[in-house]
Amino acid sequence: MTVTMSPDEIRSRAAALGPWFHNINLNGVQTAPEHFLGDYPNIKWKSFASAIPADLSGKTVLDIGCNAGFYSMEMKRRGAARVLGVDFDEDYLRQARFAAEVLGFSEIEFRQLSVYDVGALGEKFDVVIFMGVLYHLRHPLLALDLIREHVCGDLMVFQSMQRGAEQAEPVEPDYPFTETAMFDRPTWPKMHFIEHRYSQDPTNWWAPNAACVEAMLRSSGFSIVEHPEQEVYLCRVADKNPDAAPVYPARPDRASGVTGTNGRPA
């Protein structure tokens, strides 16, 4: 049910819930009219929307790191039977509930949950949205493993900020210890670590290049079926890389070293 509010009422409530990262059009009122990326994430969505099934009737969708719920609502517009948006930040969830209420999507469920705890949901979803989250995580590969292991039943829509080479090179299954030249090539899979801040954001921990993103997806058990936009990948559940360690228990030679979490999905 759509809640009837005047533009001034919407503007006032949106301002009280700010600041917003999702610039959502709430019946003519933009939630972040001065967004540094402009009409974001709508401008991003338009670049790959045609790659997502137009009819999601009967499908279940999990939106991880849903922020203010833009993609959750777009999935509902396409007829998804059930949409669950999860985020670590309750402020974002309050924004998402308000936006969904104004736009008539009150049946979307929003829940506070870390990506590392998705196994607690106890179900798999036809579509998983995992956009704008990976580079905010201290343990990004673990997050992908958990999504593949516990909640992705078929399709994952993935996006990450990328820096470095946009091309990926084929890699051999193994290299001798004395061979090191490949590590210096720009197209070798690389994950840049951000110790302090990037773009004034202390939760920006990583900046992978394209080769690294693709390698991590394959390693976690996803096949890339489409690459409709520079940072966006459509993936399907596949067999895991036989050389990849299981999520639990960790192989003795690849102990995870995970001690906790620190980072907020954006």
N, C-alpha and C positions, 0 to 999 in steps of 0.2 A: 504494500500500500504506500502510495506517495503522500508525504506529509506536505500540506499546503502552508507555505511560509512566504512572507513578503521578501523581496530582495534585501531590504534593510535588516530583516530578522536573520536571514541566512548569512549576510555579511558580518553581522555582529557576533553570531555564534561561531562562525568560522574563524574570526579574528581571535576569539577567546580560546580556541583550540590550537592556535598557531604556535610556532611557525610550521608551515606545511612544506614538505618536499614534493608531494604530488600536487600539481596544479590542475585541479579537477573543476570542470564546469558544472556548478550547481545551479541549474536553471538560470543561467546567465550571469552568475556570480563566480568569478575565478578565485580559487582558494589561495593561489600564490601568483598574483598578477605581475609581480616583479621578479619572477624566477630567473636565475642567471642562465638557465638553459631554455628559456622561453616557454612554449606550450608543452611542457614535459610532465608526464611521459607520453602524452598523446602523439607528439611528433615522432617519438621512437616507435610507438605502436603502429602508426601508419606505414612504417617502412617494412614491417614483416607481418602485418595482420592477415594478408592474403594467404600466408603459408599455414595458418592455423585452421583446422576444420571449421567451416562456417556454421555447421549444425552439430551442436554438442548435446542434442536431446538424449536424455537417459544417462549421460556421462557424469562421473564424479570428478571434482577438481580440487586439488590442494595448492594453495598459493603460499609459498614459504617466503617469509620476509615481505609480507603483503603491504607494509607501509600503510598508506591511507586507502588502500583497497581498489586502486584504479583497475588493475588486471583482474581482480576478483569480479568486479562488476562487468567488465567486458566479457568474461566467460559466462556470466549469467545472461547477458544480452544474447549470447549465442545458444541459449536454451539449456545449459547444463542443469541437470537435475539437482545436484548438490554442490555447493561451493563452500569450502572452508579456508579462511585466510588466517594464517598464524604469523605472529611477530613477537620478538623479544621485548619490544618497547610498548608499554601500555598507552603512552601518549599517541602513538600512531594508531593504535587500535581504537581509541576514542574518536579520532578523526574518521577512521574507516566506518565506524558504526553510524556516525552523523551523516557522512556522505551517502551511505547506503539508504539511510532513512529518508533523506531528502529526495533521492532519485528513485525511490520505490523498490529497493532491493533489500528490504529488511529481513528476507529469508536467508540471506547470506550469514553464515556463522563466522564470527571472529573470535580468536582465542589466543591468549598469551602463551607462547611456547617457543623454546629455543630449537633451532634446527638440529642440535645434538640430541634432542629428546623426541624426535618424530616417531621413534619406535613405540612410544607410549600410546600413540593413536590406535595401534592395533588393527589397522586396515590399510589396504592398498587402493590407490586412486587411479582412474583412467588417465588423467592428465595431471602432471605436476608442473607448476610455474616456479622456477628458481632463477629469478632475475634480480640483478643488482645486489647480490648477497655475498658471493664467494670472496670478494676482495676485502670484505669487512670481517672475515673470520680468521681467528688465530690458527685454526686447524681445518683448512678448506678441503683437503682430500678426505679427511674423516667424514666431513659433512656429505660429500658426494657418495661415499661408501654407504652411509646410513640411509640416504635417500634411496639408493638402488636396492639396498637390502630389505628395507621395511615399508616404503610407502609408494614407490613408483611401479604401477602395474603395467604401463605401456609407454606413454609418451611423456617426455620432459621438454619443456621450453626453457632454455638456459641462456643467460646473458651475464657477462662480466666485463667490467672495465678492462681494457687491454692497453698496454704500452709496449713499444718495441716493434719488431718486424711483424708485418701482417701476413707474411708467407710462412708456410711450414715445410720442412724438408723431411723426406723419408728417413727413418732411422733403422739401423740394424738391430737385430735381437740381442746382440752382445758386442762388446768391444774389448780388446786387450787392455790391461792396466796401463801400458806404456803409451797408449794412444790418447792424446788430450786435445788435439787441434779442434775437434768438433765443438768443444765447449766455448770456443771463442767465436763461432759463427753466429751471426744475428738470428738466423732461422732455426737454431737449435732450441728445443724447449727450455724456456727460462722463466723463472718467477722472481720478480724484483721485490725485495723485502723493504718495507717502509718502517723504519725504527721509530720515527717521531710522528710527523703529520704530513699529509699530502692534501692540497686544496683546503687547508685549515681544518681538516677532519682527522681526529686522533683514531678513528675506527677504520681508516684506510690502511690495512696491513700489507696488502699484496698488490702487485701490478703484473699479471702474467702477459707474455706475448701470445700470439695466436697458436703457435706450435705447442706451447705449454697447456693452454686450455684444451686443445684437442687431445693431447696425450693424457691429461687427467681424466677426461670423460671416458676415453677408451679403457684406461686402467681401472676405472670404477665399474665398468660393465655396461657402458652405453655405446651404441653405434650412432654415428652422426648421419642422419638421413637427409638433412637440408640445412643450408647455411644462408638464410635469406637476407641477412644484414651483417655488417662487419663484426658485431659483437654477439650476435644471436645465433643459436644453434637449436635445431629440432633433433631430438635424440629419442631412440627407442631402447628399451631394455634388451641387452644382449648378454652373451657369455662374458664373464670377467676375463681380463688378461690373466693367463695361467701363471704369470710371474708376479701378479699382484698379491699382496698379503690379504688374508681374510680380515674382516672387520674385528671380530673377536673369535678366538684369542689371537693376539699378535704373534707372528712368527718370531722365534728367538733372535733372528738376524735382522728383524725389521720392527723392533719394539716401537710402539707409537709414541711413548713418552708423554701422553696426554695427562695433564694435571688439572685442567679446568678450562673455563671459557672466559674470554674477555673480548667483546666486540659486539656491535649492535647491527643486525641486519638493516639495511637501508631500504 
